[in-house]
């Protein structure tokens, strides 16, 4: 959605597609081998209000100067049906584990 809100694993918040796209573009420019994989575990739909929740696990990988990083955690997304299409309204990513170099030793 144009006003979607995202809370990243580093607690950075963005509201609106423009800021979210800018942050992602910066990340992929700095770390071109970045991969993010979301694996849904549960989707619950409340048809009467046209909303749904998606819960699952995520994994991010990339390479820093001191080696590979693997970070993982859980996420939840709220979807809203607008004109028959499902759109993300908000997402929250919570880290549970980080393996790798200096990046993992302190919250970025």
C-alpha positions as CSV (number, residue, x, y, z in Angstrom):
1,X,0.0,0.0,0.0
2,X,1.3,3.5,-0.6
3,X,1.3,4.2,3.2
4,X,2.7,0.8,4.3
5,X,4.7,0.8,7.5
6,X,7.8,-1.4,7.9
7,X,9.8,-2.1,11.1
8,X,13.1,-3.7,10.1
9,X,15.2,-6.2,12.1
10,X,17.4,-3.2,13.2
11,X,14.3,-1.4,14.4
12,X,14.5,1.1,11.6
13,X,11.0,2.3,10.7
14,X,9.7,3.5,7.4
15,X,6.3,4.6,6.4
16,X,5.3,4.9,2.8
17,X,6.5,3.1,-0.3
18,X,9.0,5.8,-1.3
19,X,11.1,5.5,1.9
20,X,10.9,1.7,1.9
21,X,12.1,1.5,-1.7
22,X,14.9,3.9,-1.0
23,X,16.1,2.0,2.0
24,X,16.0,-1.3,0.1
25,X,17.8,0.2,-2.9
26,X,20.6,1.5,-0.7
27,X,20.9,-1.9,1.0
28,X,21.2,-3.8,-2.3
29,X,23.6,-1.3,-3.7
30,X,25.9,-1.7,-0.7
31,X,25.5,-5.5,-0.5
32,X,24.7,-6.7,-4.0
33,X,24.6,-10.4,-2.9
34,X,21.8,-9.7,-0.4
35,X,19.1,-12.3,-0.3
36,X,15.9,-12.1,1.9
37,X,13.6,-15.1,2.1
38,X,10.3,-15.1,3.9
39,X,8.7,-18.4,4.7
40,X,5.0,-18.1,5.7
41,X,3.9,-20.4,8.5
42,X,0.3,-19.2,9.0
43,X,-2.1,-16.9,7.1
44,X,-5.3,-15.9,8.7
45,X,-8.0,-14.1,6.7
46,X,-10.8,-12.0,8.2
47,X,-13.0,-11.7,5.1
48,X,-15.6,-9.5,6.6
49,X,-13.1,-6.7,7.0
50,X,-10.9,-7.6,4.1
51,X,-7.8,-8.1,6.2
52,X,-5.3,-10.9,6.8
53,X,-2.3,-11.6,8.9
54,X,0.8,-13.5,7.6
55,X,3.3,-15.0,10.1
56,X,6.5,-16.8,9.5
57,X,10.2,-17.0,9.5
58,X,12.7,-14.9,7.5
59,X,16.4,-15.3,6.7
60,X,18.8,-12.7,5.3
61,X,22.2,-13.4,3.9
62,X,25.0,-11.2,2.4
63,X,28.7,-10.7,2.5
64,X,30.5,-8.1,4.6
65,X,34.2,-7.3,4.3
66,X,35.0,-9.7,7.2
67,X,32.8,-12.6,5.8
68,X,29.3,-13.9,5.3
69,X,26.3,-12.8,7.4
70,X,23.3,-15.0,8.1
71,X,20.5,-13.3,10.1
72,X,17.1,-14.9,10.9
73,X,14.0,-14.3,12.8
74,X,10.2,-14.1,12.7
75,X,7.9,-11.7,10.9
76,X,4.3,-10.6,10.8
77,X,2.6,-8.8,7.9
78,X,-0.9,-7.3,7.8
79,X,-2.6,-7.4,4.4
80,X,-5.6,-5.5,3.3
81,X,-7.8,-6.2,0.3
82,X,-8.4,-3.1,-1.8
83,X,-10.5,-3.4,-5.0
84,X,-10.0,-7.2,-5.0
85,X,-6.2,-7.1,-4.6
86,X,-4.3,-8.0,-1.5
87,X,-1.7,-5.3,-0.4
88,X,0.7,-5.2,2.5
89,X,-0.3,-2.6,5.0
90,X,2.5,-3.2,7.6
91,X,5.4,-5.5,8.3
92,X,7.4,-6.2,11.5
93,X,10.7,-8.2,11.4
94,X,12.2,-9.4,14.7
95,X,15.7,-10.8,14.6
96,X,16.3,-14.0,16.7
97,X,19.9,-14.9,15.6
98,X,22.8,-13.4,13.7
99,X,25.9,-15.4,12.6
100,X,28.9,-13.9,11.0
101,X,31.3,-11.0,11.5
102,X,31.3,-7.7,13.2
103,X,27.8,-6.9,12.0
104,X,26.4,-9.5,14.3
105,X,28.2,-8.4,17.5
106,X,26.1,-5.2,18.1
107,X,22.8,-3.9,16.9
108,X,23.5,-1.9,13.7
